[in-house]
Amino acid sequence: MASFTDTFRNIFKIHELRQRILYTLALLIIVRIGAHVTLPGIDSALLSESMRNQTTNNLFGLYDLFVGGAFSNAAIFALGIMPYISSSIILQLMGAVVPYFQKLQQEGEEGRKKITQLTRYGTVLISALQAWGVTVRLLNINVQGAPVVPAPVQGFLWIASTVIILTAGTIFMMWMGEQITEKGIGNGISLIIFIGIIDRFPYAILDEVGLMSDGLRSPIVEIVIVTLMVFIIAGVVLVTQGTRRIPVQYAKRVVGRKVYGGVTQYIPLRVNTAGVMPIIFAQAIMFIPNTVLSFFPDNEFLQGVSGYFVYTSPVYSFIYALMIIFFTYFYTAIAFNPKDVADNMKKQGGFIPGIRPGKQTSDFIDNILTKITLPGSVFLAIVAILPAFVSAWGISSRFAQFFGGTSLLIIVGVALDTLQQIESHLLMRHYDGFMKSGKLRGRR
């Protein structure tokens, strides 16, 4: 305990690290404040009452979890950071199939800047479309015949101003996320999602406490179910943190009087190289159908189709699981390129015993990476759809969403990545980290 306390004391001894943490906290506080500032022209009392009467057992309830309640509050940050993630996914997918974007990815820093600029343009477009969908939804909410958006306010000017405000809110959050990544600590976009999910924790607990106090839930059953979910999540996190090490032999090279090489090193291949990004990517894609369907609230057929995208639906779970498996492989291919690794090994005189340098080495690494990524992606998919099965046992939707796989995996993954960055700052300045070995337990 004393060592842990000393570590936190050391964090605030380092001026740069202290400034980064305080800067990150300040921007995250702004994110949470914006989640409670209601859009102009909306009757907040009626909105609150309508939200109490509506079930969270749908995809909008899950979306609300990711944006920390901003969606149910009809806040200026109601869209969250999801439009930016959707735009990033589209650009990355196009980079795999469109030659123009492939060329940009190969142009180094200049290409990266161009892709970032296009991603921002895409964010504006997607945000505007989603904001329009939000206005349609708000205009159709009535509480005992009283509209949430009063009749005198309704009109083109209100719709236009709401679209502009919601779009600007998303752009502002995108900017804050980039600033956190550049000047703060951790990945800014992931931290914005992280803080939104954490904000829902007290509400999830209160839901279950209320059900138990009303006699609708047995405390013993509750404890058993939560313990089971936590152990499943913990097991998946440990499994996906595992690695497969490939030995690489470096031959001896004599340059002048110095001898280089002659040693064996290892290439660590993680079971889950992609981290929590496949879940975030897949969830962003799964929000799109309901966003499109929100434009047609009076169409019975399309509203019937939306029933298949309720997160407890078997169809939703199946598609969501496939999306996670796909994005696990897709993001792994972006983060780890076997061809580049093989080329670097060849340049440095390294080789895998029994495998010829060059293409055969690249194919060998790719084959192993493909095999170990499969169980990692399947585990992620199983845990992500866990809330759908937990809800069937009578657990409240908000509680299941929070303690389900998606939320806990994002929380654990983002927390580990952020702690790893703090650990790096401490070790660079010769301070003890969170572990005496200098490594986080989850990153061994």
Order of alpha helices (4+ residues) and beta strands (2+ residues): alpha-alpha-alpha-alpha-alpha-alpha-alpha-beta-beta-alpha-alpha-alpha-alpha-beta-beta-beta-beta-alpha-alpha-alpha-alpha-beta-alpha-alpha-alpha-alpha
